């Protein structure tokens, strides 16, 4: 047997050993699959287990406490949340949080879109502008909140949820919005815009009729980032919201004063609102893509 034959035989034996090592067992899957599956299940339980416990305990009756076992089943603590003064200003804080998130979302979408349009072409100092914009993500939120509060106090502007809190939260939402918009813009084909110009469209018409419709799913994603980040933000709002709390600040206050499942009920409601917004945004993206696909001519 020649050296070449020995090499071929050795290679065949090696391949057989590897195939035997990774081949499924009698059950149909390798043992590594079950190990990874167990790790994933434990990860999901650690991630969602505490939230599920809160959701379950929020549906207790008047005898309910803060720990298991669960006592009865009712919507008592949800009613108590919005009727009892001792639970705090839940209605007002929720209203302020939604309005604040809406303002931040609009500004984030507009500025992110304009930044994406501007950065399609290089200009002098673009790297400095980009890193200054992203640099706010590095600063701790609480420190930034204190800095914004001190600056506004120094120039004589009183802290309000619709003024100073908006500025503090934009330092958090804008970098994320710009990064998402950059990713969307990188897949935009300039040929579509050039075709609109060839057909006689003005710059504004090309943006309104071509650029924005094509980038609509990405714009919805930026809006989703802006709203959820603002709606749940605590650190950057702590020193800038003024005397009226937003919902995260109100929840924090309730943890110091309220020792009943009303706090769990509030957590359940805020989670439902967050998931409703996420589902609505995902549905909007799916609808946009479906309408776009229906307009493509068939050949």
C-alpha positions in Angstrom: 0.0 0.0 0.0 1.4 3.3 -1.0 1.7 6.5 1.1 -1.2 8.0 -0.8 -3.4 5.1 0.0 -2.5 5.4 3.7 -3.3 9.1 3.6 -6.7 8.4 2.0 -7.5 5.7 4.5 -6.5 7.9 7.5 -8.7 10.7 6.2 -11.6 8.4 5.8 -11.2 7.1 9.4 -11.0 10.7 10.7 -14.2 11.6 8.9 -15.9 8.5 10.3 -14.9 9.3 13.8 -16.1 12.9 13.5 -19.4 11.8 12.0 -19.8 9.2 14.9 -19.1 11.9 17.5 -21.7 14.3 16.2 -24.3 11.8 15.0 -27.6 11.8 16.7 -28.1 9.2 19.4 -30.9 6.7 19.4 -33.4 9.3 20.5 -32.8 11.4 17.4 -30.8 14.3 18.8 -27.2 14.6 20.2 -26.8 15.1 23.9 -25.4 18.6 23.3 -28.8 19.7 22.0 -30.5 18.9 25.4 -27.7 20.7 27.3 -28.1 23.9 25.3 -31.9 23.6 25.5 -31.7 23.3 29.3 -29.5 26.4 29.4 -31.9 28.3 27.2 -34.9 27.3 29.3 -33.2 28.4 32.5 -32.3 31.7 30.9 -35.9 32.4 29.9 -37.1 31.5 33.3 -34.6 33.8 35.0 -35.6 36.6 32.6 -39.3 36.3 32.7 -40.0 34.4 35.9 -40.0 37.5 38.2 -42.3 39.4 35.9 -44.7 36.4 35.6 -44.8 36.3 39.4 -45.7 40.0 39.6 -48.5 39.5 37.0 -50.0 36.6 38.8 -50.0 38.3 42.2 -51.6 41.4 40.9 -54.9 39.5 40.3 -55.4 38.6 44.0 -58.5 39.7 45.9 -58.5 42.0 48.9 -56.9 39.4 51.1 -53.8 39.3 48.9 -50.3 40.1 49.9 -46.9 40.6 48.3 -45.8 37.0 48.3 -47.2 33.6 47.4 -49.5 31.7 48.0 -52.0 33.6 45.9 -55.3 34.4 47.7 -58.3 34.5 45.5 -58.7 36.0 42.1 -60.1 39.5 41.3 -59.4 42.9 39.8 -59.5 44.6 43.2 -56.0 46.0 43.1 -56.4 47.4 39.6 -59.5 49.3 40.8 -57.8 50.3 44.0 -54.9 51.6 41.9 -57.0 54.3 40.2 -59.4 55.1 43.1 -57.4 55.3 46.2 -55.4 58.5 46.9 -52.9 56.6 49.0 -51.5 54.9 46.0 -50.3 58.1 44.5 -50.9 60.1 41.4 -51.0 57.2 39.0 -53.4 58.8 36.5 -51.4 62.0 36.3 -48.0 60.3 36.1 -49.2 57.9 33.4 -50.6 60.9 31.4 -47.4 62.8 31.7 -45.3 59.8 30.7 -47.3 59.1 27.6 -47.1 62.8 26.6 -43.4 63.0 27.3 -42.7 59.9 25.4 -44.8 61.2 22.4 -42.8 64.5 22.4 -39.5 62.7 22.6 -40.6 60.2 19.9 -41.5 63.0 17.4 -38.2 64.8 18.0 -36.2 61.6 17.8 -37.8 60.5 14.5 -37.3 63.9 12.8 -33.7 64.5 14.0 -32.7 60.9 13.2 -34.1 61.1 9.7 -32.4 64.4 9.0 -29.2 63.1 10.4 -29.4 60.0 8.2 -30.0 62.2 5.2 -27.1 64.5 6.1 -24.6 61.6 6.7 -25.2 60.1 3.3 -22.4 62.3 2.1 -19.1 62.9 3.9 -18.4 66.4 5.2 -15.6 68.0 7.2 -15.9 67.1 10.9 -18.5 64.4 10.4 -16.6 61.9 12.6 -16.4 64.4 15.4 -20.1 65.1 15.2 -20.9 61.4 15.1 -18.8 60.5 18.2 -20.1 63.5 20.1 -23.6 62.3 19.4 -22.9 58.7 20.5 -20.8 59.8 23.5 -23.9 60.6 25.5 -24.5 56.8 25.8 -21.3 56.5 27.8 -22.3 59.0 30.5 -24.3 57.5 33.4 -27.9 58.5 33.2 -28.2 59.7 36.8 -25.0 61.9 36.4 -26.3 63.3 33.2 -29.7 64.1 34.9 -28.0 65.9 37.6 -25.9 67.9 35.1 -28.9 68.9 33.1 -30.7 69.9 36.3 -27.8 72.1 37.5 -27.4 73.7 34.1 -31.1 74.6 33.8 -31.0 76.0 37.3 -27.9 78.1 36.5 -29.6 79.7 33.5 -32.8 80.2 35.3 -35.0 77.6 33.7 -37.2 75.7 36.2 -37.3 71.9 35.7 -40.4 70.6 34.1 -41.3 67.2 32.6 -42.1 68.9 29.2 -38.9 71.0 29.0 -35.8 69.8 30.9 -36.9 66.2 31.0 -37.3 66.2 27.2 -33.8 67.4 26.8 -32.3 64.9 29.2 -34.2 62.0 27.5 -33.2 63.0 24.0 -29.6 62.4 25.1 -30.6 58.8 25.5 -33.1 58.3 22.6 -31.4 60.2 19.8 -28.2 58.1 19.6 -30.2 54.9 19.3 -32.5 56.5 16.7 -29.6 57.8 14.7 -27.8 54.4 14.8 -31.0 52.6 13.6 -31.5 55.2 10.8 -27.9 54.8 9.7 -28.5 51.1 9.3 -31.7 51.7 7.3 -30.0 54.4 5.1 -27.1 52.0 4.3 -29.6 49.8 2.4 -31.3 52.6 0.6 -30.5 52.6 -3.2 -29.9 56.1 -4.4 -31.0 55.0 -7.9 -34.6 55.2 -6.8 -34.1 58.9 -5.8 -32.2 59.6 -9.0 -35.1 58.1 -11.0 -37.5 60.5 -9.3 -35.4 63.4 -10.3 -35.2 62.1 -13.9 -39.0 62.1 -14.0 -39.1 65.8 -13.0 -39.7 65.5 -9.2 -38.3 68.2 -7.0 -36.1 67.4 -4.0 -39.0 67.7 -1.6 -41.2 65.5 -3.8 -38.5 62.9 -4.0 -38.2 62.8 -0.3 -41.9 62.7 0.4 -42.9 60.3 -2.4 -39.9 58.1 -2.7 -37.5 58.3 0.3 -40.0 58.3 3.2 -42.2 55.5 1.9 -39.2 53.2 1.3 -37.7 54.0 4.7 -41.1 53.8 6.5 -40.4 50.5 8.3 -37.1 51.9 9.6 -38.8 55.2 10.7 -41.4 53.1 12.6 -38.6 51.3 14.3 -36.9 54.5 15.3 -40.3 55.7 16.7 -40.6 52.5 18.7 -37.1 52.9 20.2 -37.9 56.5 21.1 -41.2 55.8 22.8 -40.2 52.8 24.8 -36.9 54.3 25.9 -38.6 57.5 27.0 -41.6 55.8 28.6 -39.5 53.6 30.8 -36.7 56.1 31.6 -36.0 56.7 35.3 -32.4 57.9 35.8 -32.4 60.8 33.3 -35.8 62.0 34.5 -35.1 61.9 38.2 -33.5 65.4 38.5 -35.2 67.0 35.5 -38.9 66.2 35.8 -39.6 68.9 38.4 -42.3 68.5 41.0 -44.6 66.3 39.0 -43.5 62.7 38.6 -43.6 60.6 35.5 -44.7 57.0 35.8 -41.3 55.4 36.5 -40.7 58.0 39.2 -44.2 57.4 40.6 -43.5 53.7 40.8 -40.3 54.3 42.6 -42.2 56.5 45.1 -44.8 53.8 45.6 -42.1 51.3 46.5 -41.3 53.5 49.5 -44.9 54.0 50.6 -47.2 51.3 49.2 -47.0 47.8 50.6 -49.8 46.1 48.7 -50.4 44.3 45.4 -51.4 47.7 43.9 -47.8 48.1 43.0 -47.9 44.8 41.1 -51.1 45.9 39.3 -49.3 49.0 38.1 -46.5 46.9 36.8 -48.9 44.7 34.9 -50.6 47.7 33.4 -47.4 49.3 32.3 -46.2 46.1 30.7 -49.5 45.8 28.8 -49.1 49.3 27.5 -45.5 48.6 26.4 -46.4 45.4 24.6 -49.4 47.0 23.0 -47.2 49.7 21.5 -44.6 47.2 20.3 -47.3 45.0 18.7 -48.8 48.1 17.0 -45.4 49.1 15.6 -44.7 45.6 14.4 -48.1 45.5 12.8 -47.5 48.8 11.1 -44.3 47.5 9.6 -45.9 44.3 8.4 -48.8 46.4 6.9 -46.3 48.7 5.1 -44.4 45.8 3.7 -47.6 44.0 2.6 -48.9 47.1 0.8 -45.5 47.6 -0.8 -45.4 44.0 -2.1 -48.9 44.3 -3.5 -47.9 47.2 -5.6 -45.0 45.4 -7.3 -46.1 44.5 -10.8 -46.1 40.8 -11.8 -44.1 39.9 -14.9 
